[in-house]
Amino acid sequence: MDRDCQNQDPKQQLVWAAATRETLRVLEGKWKIAIIVQLFAARAPVRFSELERRIEGVNQKMLIQQLKDLEKEGIVTRTVYPQVPPKVEYTLTGKGYALGPSIKALVNWALGQRPVESELIEPDLAE
């Protein structure tokens, strides 16, 4: 649902500011956006080890913590398969997929802030 962001009602603006703060709290963390982008790009469940490879610079402990936070917020689902060695996969939930247009807009905005050379790859996020 599109909102009239030019609404001059101060009460409505406070509601939007509060909602935005809550959303940013859910997404705050150095690696959460990178995790979400990788799960969108994969368009399928991703094993933990694959996420670790795809997100340059993240350590295992931090990736586990960020994934737990996203799972607690209902953004990702964790599936554990009872086998040896353990197989764990992550996928976006419906709530996670609903972030698609916002994540795509954020990626496009971020690429627009960089030099022209970095705009070579258009984000291909499922919506």
Contacts in CASP RR format, 6 or more apart in sequence:
PFRMAT RR
TARGET T0000
AUTHOR 0000-0000-0000
METHOD contacts of the structure
MODEL  1
MDRDCQNQDPKQQLVWAAATRETLRVLEGKWKIAIIVQLFAARAPVRFSE
LERRIEGVNQKMLIQQLKDLEKEGIVTRTVYPQVPPKVEYTLTGKGYALG
PSIKALVNWALGQRPVESELIEPDLAE
3 16 0 8 1.000
5 16 0 8 1.000
7 13 0 8 1.000
26 73 0 8 1.000
26 75 0 8 1.000
27 33 0 8 1.000
27 36 0 8 1.000
29 66 0 8 1.000
30 62 0 8 1.000
30 66 0 8 1.000
31 55 0 8 1.000
31 58 0 8 1.000
31 62 0 8 1.000
31 63 0 8 1.000
31 66 0 8 1.000
32 66 0 8 1.000
32 69 0 8 1.000
32 70 0 8 1.000
33 103 0 8 1.000
33 106 0 8 1.000
34 55 0 8 1.000
34 58 0 8 1.000
35 51 0 8 1.000
35 55 0 8 1.000
35 63 0 8 1.000
35 66 0 8 1.000
35 67 0 8 1.000
35 70 0 8 1.000
35 76 0 8 1.000
35 90 0 8 1.000
36 70 0 8 1.000
36 75 0 8 1.000
36 76 0 8 1.000
36 92 0 8 1.000
36 96 0 8 1.000
36 99 0 8 1.000
36 103 0 8 1.000
37 103 0 8 1.000
37 107 0 8 1.000
37 123 0 8 1.000
37 125 0 8 1.000
38 46 0 8 1.000
38 51 0 8 1.000
38 54 0 8 1.000
38 55 0 8 1.000
39 46 0 8 1.000
39 51 0 8 1.000
39 76 0 8 1.000
39 90 0 8 1.000
39 91 0 8 1.000
39 92 0 8 1.000
40 92 0 8 1.000
40 97 0 8 1.000
40 100 0 8 1.000
40 103 0 8 1.000
40 125 0 8 1.000
40 126 0 8 1.000
41 124 0 8 1.000
41 125 0 8 1.000
42 50 0 8 1.000
43 126 0 8 1.000
44 91 0 8 1.000
45 79 0 8 1.000
45 89 0 8 1.000
45 90 0 8 1.000
45 91 0 8 1.000
46 54 0 8 1.000
46 89 0 8 1.000
46 90 0 8 1.000
46 91 0 8 1.000
47 87 0 8 1.000
47 88 0 8 1.000
47 89 0 8 1.000
47 90 0 8 1.000
48 63 0 8 1.000
48 67 0 8 1.000
48 88 0 8 1.000
48 89 0 8 1.000
48 90 0 8 1.000
51 63 0 8 1.000
51 67 0 8 1.000
51 90 0 8 1.000
52 58 0 8 1.000
52 60 0 8 1.000
52 63 0 8 1.000
55 63 0 8 1.000
58 66 0 8 1.000
67 76 0 8 1.000
67 78 0 8 1.000
67 90 0 8 1.000
70 76 0 8 1.000
71 77 0 8 1.000
71 78 0 8 1.000
73 95 0 8 1.000
74 93 0 8 1.000
74 95 0 8 1.000
74 96 0 8 1.000
75 92 0 8 1.000
75 93 0 8 1.000
75 95 0 8 1.000
75 96 0 8 1.000
75 99 0 8 1.000
76 90 0 8 1.000
76 91 0 8 1.000
76 92 0 8 1.000
76 93 0 8 1.000
76 96 0 8 1.000
77 90 0 8 1.000
77 91 0 8 1.000
77 92 0 8 1.000
77 93 0 8 1.000
78 88 0 8 1.000
78 89 0 8 1.000
78 90 0 8 1.000
79 88 0 8 1.000
79 89 0 8 1.000
79 90 0 8 1.000
79 91 0 8 1.000
80 86 0 8 1.000
80 87 0 8 1.000
80 88 0 8 1.000
81 87 0 8 1.000
81 88 0 8 1.000
81 89 0 8 1.000
92 99 0 8 1.000
97 126 0 8 1.000
97 127 0 8 1.000
100 125 0 8 1.000
100 126 0 8 1.000
100 127 0 8 1.000
101 127 0 8 1.000
103 125 0 8 1.000
104 123 0 8 1.000
104 125 0 8 1.000
104 127 0 8 1.000
107 123 0 8 1.000
107 125 0 8 1.000
108 123 0 8 1.000
111 118 0 8 1.000
111 119 0 8 1.000
111 123 0 8 1.000
112 118 0 8 1.000
112 119 0 8 1.000
END
